[in-house]
């Protein structure tokens, strides 16, 4: 054992003792695989190599008392904004205090929000659009099981108010009758008509939001559920991407998003797995796929117990899958996450597992975004709400999982540097992101905002006022 490994073993041995006290409900088998010193060393090294850089700020005149403080990560840490507190306000009457607290807790750790713009919700009747609640009196929403979610205008307003980068979800999900395809589309005579109407809907969504949104889930859940009826469009995955890239600016990010099944399938079959082959196929034919989206929902008690006993979704399995998709030459987005607190281990096990997932994902060179799905217990889809997969309880109080992610994103992965005395430059290591720089000159304090990103110049020059 090297001296370095010996130090890591001692360090993580101490951490394990602390963890055992903090996470008493977490099985030893799970702690053993995640607290392995070699893994922890690899994760720490990956975070330093992939999420941090050395920067120099050069001033054209001597200044005093320089301070740099991270304001916003370049990495995208997100949540599902279409199930935010604001979304049900018309029906559930949240208090202003609750909404303000929800906003505060959201902004504290997240810089990214996914909002839903699915076809059947925004176009429930042919020729009638439902972007918000304003014209509900003219639209029949009686067939909608949950009419208070997925209204894009409401979620977009929430994201804008809270300075969140936005992603639209999703432009095409043709296999899903329950959640995506409107009932009236099933009455159309043939598939070509359906294709025309789908493209018309995509165009309406793009026209409404493309000036505010530059990240799009183009196709959702296309590889592991077979088409069931006439509404499915031939080769719709490829067609959706080709159409989207003709009406969106080249700088916009187009994503193909897939079910949690992708992890087990890819771990077993690698490049021969169905989703990998689908991605490879449409990319080779010229589809503009800018990122690969992988969901991570834990919906069953059986799977959760396999995770707790370190038999499923272990660090090595997760790394294997990420390494595989990295070979497509596209970044990976972890697009939808549910880790339950209703099963064995409760809130402690939920917090422990999620905390470790985030660290592994954040360390991997291919990952550039992580999105938690439901911020609060009680706001998930009806079939999922009993899992208690939120970061907050129903009364808006933070759970241990929220505090664990806050400790990572807002504290551990945060850079604040102070340099006393008079100087013309400062050099430091920092997490990639937007920074506020303050300094003194002739007794006055000045501040400016600069971007210290992965691909920006490592030397920043500031003209002193």
Protein Blocks (a to p, Z undefined) as FASTA:
>chain_A
ZZklmmmmmmmmmmmmmmmmmmmmbcfklmmmmmgmklmmmmmmmmmmmmgccdddddfb
dcehiadddfbdfbdcdddfklcfklmmmmnopafklmmmmmmmmmmmpccdcddfbfkl
mmmbghiacfblmlmmmpccklpmblmgoilklmmmmmmmnopacddddfbdfklmklmm
cfklmmpmblmlmmmmmmmmmmmmmmmmmmmpccdcfbgckllcccfbfkbcghklmmmm
mmmmmmgcfkbccdddddfklmmmmmmnmmmpmklmmmmmmmmnopacfbdcdddddfbf
klmmmmmnopgopfklmmmmmmmmmmnopacddfbdcddfkbghijmlmmmmmmmmmmmm
mmpmkbcbdcdfblbghiacfklmmnopafbdfkopacfklmmmmmmmmmmmpccddded
jdfbdcddddeddddddddeehiacdddddddfkbcfbdcdddZZ
